[in-house]
Amino acid sequence: MGGCERRTETPPADVNEALPAKTTTLPTSTESPTLAAIKKRGRLNCGVHQGLVGFAFTDNRGAWRGFDVDFCRATAAAIFGDPDAVRFVPLTAEQRFEALRDGRIDVLWRNTSWTMGRDTGGELSFAGVNYYDGQGFLVRRALNLSSASELNGARVCVQAGSTTELNVEDYFRTRGIEYRPVVVKTEEEARQAYAREACDAFTADISALAAARTTLPNPQQHVILPDVISKEPLGPVVRRGDDQWTAVIRWTLNALILGEELGVTKANVAALERDSQDSRVRRLLGEEGEFGPSLGLPRTWARDAIAASGNYGEIFERNLGQQSALNLARGLNAQWSARPSGLIYGLPIR
């Protein structure tokens, strides 16, 4: 892939277009208005990044791939039993919240930080955290820097109107370090400015920096400094006011996390559904309880989500971990029970 962002032709976001209705979901008397509209439409409208390696991008055949993309597919599978019953809507940072507010998308799975301001603004709700990130700096190895505190007087590329811009301003101001911000409209422009040496450093979430580095002509000539200057809990966002739809997204995410914790994988989910005597696994896979119908989903909602994209660990490794070009360590995104432990903790289904 030649760049973090690929420009592809995207059909108009006609959310009213009716597709053939699916019949795999169960009705409920208290069904979410959002979920009811999705079922009537026949597909999920999922907002994603317009092109970020590892998270959301189109491959050479035009198919959407990535960490967030897999969560979109898992959500569609939980609703319809079909991971392809989803329309991906690529959005810039500036477009993402407005697209959610005006109903062009049903859920935003797009490396978005959960902050108090966003959560208490009255229009948005975060349903969980699927990636714990932090902001850092990408610099040329030839500068021989060991810390961001050595960037005195440096030109720093940063995206406008983002938490990234605010964080970097706070970082340098509190340390009394002079810097020259090179503020551009999009992440793509920031990466391009860094690549042509219009700035000395590029600041963004560390995962985005790792993605950017893979697209540079000589990735080994660039290094991510060890400083982590912020906490960036990334997760799915929905419109406020539809609590049941928020629960659908929250519990789909938790089902994928529990799948990894309980050893349920894309490869063995069918066998475990048939043979497992572990009550935790049986509840997860719909063999015990009415957890899916309580959400307005089929009993097999979690099984279908795992069968579509794999469990959380499989999604991580394929897109961001050792099986990917980014080769990111699990770190904080390891399971709470792993050694060393991380922050990923699935809520119990019971």
C-alpha positions as CSV (number, residue, x, y, z in Angstrom):
1,M,0.0,0.0,0.0
2,G,1.4,3.3,-1.0
3,G,0.0,5.5,1.8
4,C,-1.9,5.5,5.0
5,E,-4.9,6.9,3.2
6,R,-6.3,5.5,0.0
7,R,-8.7,7.6,-2.0
8,T,-11.5,5.4,-3.2
9,E,-14.8,6.1,-4.9
10,T,-17.6,6.0,-2.2
11,P,-21.2,5.7,-3.2
12,P,-23.5,8.5,-1.8
13,A,-24.5,7.9,1.8
14,D,-28.2,7.2,1.1
15,V,-29.3,5.8,4.5
16,N,-32.9,5.5,3.3
17,E,-32.1,3.0,0.6
18,A,-34.0,-0.2,1.4
19,L,-32.2,-3.5,1.0
20,P,-33.9,-6.9,1.3
21,A,-35.0,-7.5,4.8
22,K,-33.2,-10.2,6.8
23,T,-35.1,-12.7,8.9
24,T,-32.4,-13.9,11.4
25,T,-33.3,-11.4,14.2
26,L,-35.9,-11.7,16.9
27,P,-38.5,-9.0,17.5
28,T,-38.8,-7.4,20.9
29,S,-41.5,-5.1,22.3
30,T,-39.0,-2.6,23.5
31,E,-36.7,-2.6,20.5
32,S,-34.3,0.2,20.0
33,P,-35.4,2.7,17.3
34,T,-31.9,2.6,15.8
35,L,-31.9,-1.2,15.7
36,A,-35.4,-1.2,14.2
37,A,-34.3,1.2,11.4
38,I,-31.2,-1.0,10.7
39,K,-33.3,-4.1,10.4
40,K,-35.7,-2.4,8.1
41,R,-32.9,-1.0,6.0
42,G,-31.2,-4.4,5.9
43,R,-27.7,-3.2,6.7
44,L,-25.6,-1.4,9.3
45,N,-24.1,2.0,8.4
46,C,-20.7,2.1,10.0
47,G,-18.5,5.2,10.2
48,V,-14.8,4.5,9.8
49,H,-11.5,6.3,9.1
50,Q,-11.1,7.2,5.4
51,G,-7.8,5.4,5.3
52,L,-5.5,4.4,8.2
53,V,-3.3,1.4,7.9
54,G,-4.2,-1.2,10.5
55,F,-7.5,0.4,11.4
56,A,-9.6,1.1,8.3
57,F,-8.4,1.1,4.7
58,T,-9.2,-0.5,1.3
59,D,-7.1,-3.2,-0.1
60,N,-6.1,-3.6,-3.8
61,R,-9.5,-5.1,-4.6
62,G,-11.3,-2.3,-2.9
63,A,-12.4,-4.3,0.1
64,W,-12.4,-2.7,3.5
65,R,-9.9,-4.1,6.0
66,G,-8.7,-3.2,9.5
67,F,-9.2,-3.3,13.2
68,D,-12.2,-1.0,13.3
69,V,-13.6,-2.6,10.1
70,D,-13.6,-6.0,11.8
71,F,-15.7,-4.6,14.7
72,C,-18.2,-3.2,12.1
73,R,-18.4,-6.6,10.5
74,A,-18.8,-8.3,13.9
75,T,-21.7,-5.9,14.8
76,A,-23.4,-6.6,11.5
77,A,-23.1,-10.3,12.1
78,A,-24.5,-10.0,15.6
79,I,-27.6,-8.3,14.1
80,F,-28.1,-10.2,10.9
81,G,-25.9,-13.2,11.1
82,D,-24.1,-11.7,8.1
83,P,-20.8,-9.8,8.4
84,D,-21.3,-8.4,4.9
85,A,-24.6,-6.6,5.9
86,V,-22.7,-3.4,6.5
87,R,-22.0,-0.2,4.5
88,F,-18.7,1.5,5.4
89,V,-18.9,5.3,5.5
90,P,-15.4,6.9,5.4
91,L,-15.2,10.1,7.5
92,T,-12.7,12.7,8.3
93,A,-12.2,13.8,11.9
94,E,-14.2,16.9,11.2
95,Q,-17.1,14.9,9.7
96,R,-17.4,12.0,12.1
97,F,-19.6,13.4,14.9
98,E,-21.9,15.3,12.5
99,A,-22.4,12.2,10.5
100,L,-23.5,10.4,13.7
101,R,-25.8,13.2,14.8
102,D,-27.6,13.6,11.5
103,G,-28.1,9.8,11.1
104,R,-25.9,9.1,8.2
105,I,-24.2,6.4,10.3
106,D,-25.5,4.2,13.1
107,V,-22.2,3.7,14.9
108,L,-18.8,5.3,14.7
109,W,-15.9,2.8,14.9
110,R,-13.1,5.3,14.1
111,N,-10.1,5.7,16.5
112,T,-12.0,8.2,18.5
113,S,-10.9,9.2,22.1
114,W,-13.4,9.0,24.9
115,T,-13.2,12.3,26.7
116,M,-15.4,14.1,29.2
117,G,-16.2,16.9,26.9
118,R,-17.4,14.5,24.2
119,D,-19.3,12.3,26.6
120,T,-21.1,15.1,28.4
121,G,-21.9,17.2,25.4
122,G,-25.5,15.9,25.3
123,E,-25.5,14.2,21.9
124,L,-22.9,11.3,21.9
125,S,-22.4,8.2,24.0
126,F,-19.3,6.0,24.1
127,A,-20.1,2.3,24.4
128,G,-16.7,1.0,25.5
129,V,-13.0,1.0,24.8
130,N,-11.6,-1.3,22.1
131,Y,-8.0,0.2,22.1
132,Y,-6.0,2.0,24.7
133,D,-3.6,4.4,23.0
134,G,-1.6,7.4,23.8
135,Q,-0.1,10.4,21.9
136,G,3.5,10.3,20.9
137,F,6.0,11.8,18.4
138,L,7.6,10.4,15.2
139,V,11.0,11.8,14.3
140,R,13.9,11.0,12.0
141,R,16.4,8.7,13.5
142,A,19.2,11.0,12.2
143,L,18.2,13.6,14.7
144,N,19.5,11.3,17.4
145,L,16.7,12.3,19.9
146,S,15.9,10.2,23.0
147,S,12.9,12.3,24.3
148,A,10.3,14.8,23.2
149,S,11.7,17.2,25.7
150,E,14.6,17.7,23.3
151,L,12.3,19.1,20.6
152,N,13.0,22.7,21.7
153,G,12.4,25.0,18.7
154,A,11.3,22.1,16.5
155,R,8.6,22.3,13.9
156,V,5.8,19.8,14.9
157,C,3.1,18.6,12.4
158,V,-0.3,18.2,14.0
159,Q,-3.9,17.9,12.8
160,A,-6.1,20.9,13.5
161,G,-9.3,20.6,15.6
162,S,-8.2,17.4,17.4
163,T,-7.4,16.4,20.9
164,T,-3.9,15.9,19.5
165,E,-3.5,19.6,18.9
166,L,-4.6,20.4,22.4
167,N,-2.4,17.8,24.0
168,V,0.8,18.9,22.3
169,E,0.1,22.5,23.2
170,D,-0.3,21.5,26.9
171,Y,2.8,19.3,26.8
172,F,5.2,22.0,25.6
173,R,3.6,24.8,27.5
174,T,3.8,23.1,30.9
175,R,7.5,22.3,30.3
176,G,8.4,25.8,29.1
177,I,9.6,24.4,25.7
178,E,9.3,26.5,22.6
179,Y,8.0,24.8,19.5
180,R,6.6,25.7,16.1
181,P,3.3,24.0,15.4
182,V,2.7,23.1,11.7
183,V,-1.1,22.8,11.8
184,V,-2.8,21.1,8.9
185,K,-6.4,20.1,8.2
186,T,-6.1,16.3,8.1
187,E,-3.9,13.4,9.3
188,E,-3.0,12.7,5.7
189,E,-1.7,16.3,5.2
190,A,0.3,16.0,8.5
191,R,1.9,12.8,7.3
192,Q,2.7,14.3,3.9
193,A,4.2,17.4,5.5
194,Y,6.4,15.2,7.7
195,A,7.4,13.1,4.7
196,R,8.6,16.1,2.7
197,E,10.4,17.4,5.8
198,A,8.1,20.4,6.3
199,C,8.4,19.6,10.0
200,D,10.9,17.9,12.3
201,A,8.3,15.8,14.2
202,F,4.9,14.4,13.6
203,T,2.6,14.0,16.7
204,A,-0.5,11.7,16.8
205,D,-1.7,8.6,18.5
206,I,1.1,6.1,18.7
207,S,-0.9,3.6,16.6
208,A,-1.3,6.2,13.9
209,L,2.4,7.0,14.0
210,A,3.2,3.3,13.6
211,A,0.9,3.2,10.6
212,A,2.4,6.4,9.1
213,R,5.9,4.9,9.5
214,T,5.1,1.9,7.4
215,T,4.3,4.1,4.4
216,L,7.5,6.1,4.4
217,P,10.2,5.2,1.8
218,N,12.6,4.0,4.5
219,P,10.6,3.2,7.6
220,Q,13.7,2.2,9.6
221,Q,15.0,5.7,9.3
222,H,12.2,6.9,11.6
223,V,11.6,6.3,15.3
224,I,8.7,6.8,17.7
225,L,10.0,8.5,20.8
226,P,9.3,6.8,24.1
227,D,7.3,9.7,25.5
228,V,3.5,9.1,25.8
229,I,2.0,12.5,26.6
230,S,-1.7,11.6,26.9
231,K,-4.2,8.9,27.5
232,E,-6.3,8.1,24.4
233,P,-9.0,5.4,25.1
234,L,-10.5,4.7,21.7
235,G,-13.9,3.2,21.3
236,P,-17.2,3.1,19.5
237,V,-19.6,6.1,19.6
238,V,-23.4,6.2,19.1
239,R,-26.1,8.8,19.4
240,R,-27.3,9.6,22.9
241,G,-30.9,8.7,23.8
242,D,-31.1,5.1,22.5
243,D,-29.8,3.1,25.5
244,Q,-30.7,-0.3,24.0
245,W,-28.6,0.4,20.9
246,T,-25.7,1.6,23.1
247,A,-26.1,-1.8,24.9
248,V,-25.9,-3.7,21.6
249,I,-22.6,-2.1,20.7
250,R,-21.2,-2.4,24.3
251,W,-22.1,-6.1,24.5
252,T,-20.9,-7.0,21.0
253,L,-17.5,-5.5,22.0
254,N,-17.6,-7.4,25.3
255,A,-18.5,-10.7,23.6
256,L,-15.4,-10.4,21.4
257,I,-13.3,-9.7,24.5
258,L,-14.8,-12.6,26.4
259,G,-14.3,-14.8,23.4
260,E,-10.5,-14.4,23.8
261,E,-10.6,-14.8,27.6
262,L,-12.6,-18.0,27.3
263,G,-10.6,-19.5,24.4
264,V,-13.5,-19.1,21.8
265,T,-12.0,-18.5,18.4
266,K,-13.2,-18.2,14.8
267,A,-12.0,-21.7,14.2
268,N,-13.5,-23.5,17.2
269,V,-16.7,-21.5,17.9
270,A,-18.9,-24.1,16.1
271,A,-17.4,-27.0,18.0
272,L,-17.6,-25.2,21.4
273,E,-21.2,-24.3,20.7
274,R,-21.9,-28.0,20.2
275,D,-19.7,-29.6,22.9
276,S,-18.7,-27.1,25.6
277,Q,-20.0,-27.8,29.2
278,D,-18.6,-24.5,30.5
279,S,-21.6,-22.4,31.5
280,R,-19.7,-19.2,30.7
281,V,-19.1,-20.4,27.1
282,R,-22.6,-21.7,26.8
283,R,-24.1,-18.3,27.8
284,L,-21.7,-16.5,25.4
285,L,-22.7,-18.7,22.5
286,G,-26.5,-18.6,23.2
287,E,-26.8,-22.2,24.5
288,E,-28.0,-20.9,27.9
289,G,-30.1,-17.8,28.7
290,E,-31.9,-15.2,26.6
291,F,-29.2,-12.7,26.4
292,G,-29.4,-12.0,22.7
293,P,-33.2,-11.5,22.7
294,S,-32.9,-9.1,25.6
295,L,-30.9,-6.9,23.2
296,G,-33.3,-7.4,20.3
297,L,-30.8,-9.8,18.7
298,P,-30.8,-13.5,18.0
299,R,-29.7,-16.0,20.7
300,T,-26.6,-16.6,18.5
301,W,-25.6,-13.0,18.3
302,A,-22.2,-13.4,20.0
303,R,-21.4,-16.7,18.3
304,D,-22.1,-15.0,14.9
305,A,-19.9,-12.0,15.9
306,I,-17.0,-14.3,16.8
307,A,-17.5,-16.5,13.7
308,A,-17.3,-13.3,11.5
309,S,-14.2,-11.6,12.7
310,G,-12.6,-13.9,15.4
311,N,-12.3,-12.9,19.0
312,Y,-10.6,-9.6,20.2
313,G,-7.1,-11.2,20.2
314,E,-7.5,-12.5,16.7
315,I,-8.7,-9.1,15.5
316,F,-5.8,-7.4,17.2
317,E,-3.1,-9.7,15.9
318,R,-4.3,-9.7,12.4
319,N,-4.6,-6.0,12.0
320,L,-2.2,-4.4,14.5
321,G,-0.1,-7.1,16.1
322,Q,2.6,-9.6,15.0
323,Q,0.6,-10.7,12.0
324,S,0.4,-7.2,10.6
325,A,2.8,-4.6,9.1
326,L,2.4,-2.4,12.3
327,N,3.7,-5.2,14.6
328,L,2.5,-3.5,17.7
329,A,2.8,-5.2,21.1
330,R,-0.4,-5.9,23.0
331,G,0.8,-3.7,25.9
332,L,-2.2,-2.1,27.6
333,N,-4.4,-3.9,25.2
334,A,-3.6,-7.3,26.6
335,Q,-6.2,-9.2,28.5
336,W,-6.4,-8.4,32.3
337,S,-5.5,-12.1,33.0
338,A,-2.5,-12.2,30.7
339,R,1.2,-12.1,31.8
340,P,2.0,-9.2,31.7
341,S,-1.5,-8.0,32.2
342,G,-3.3,-5.3,30.3
343,L,-6.5,-3.4,30.6
344,I,-8.8,-5.4,28.4
345,Y,-11.5,-6.8,30.6
346,G,-14.7,-8.4,29.4
347,L,-17.9,-7.8,31.4
348,P,-19.6,-11.0,32.5
349,I,-22.6,-12.3,30.5
350,R,-25.0,-13.8,33.1
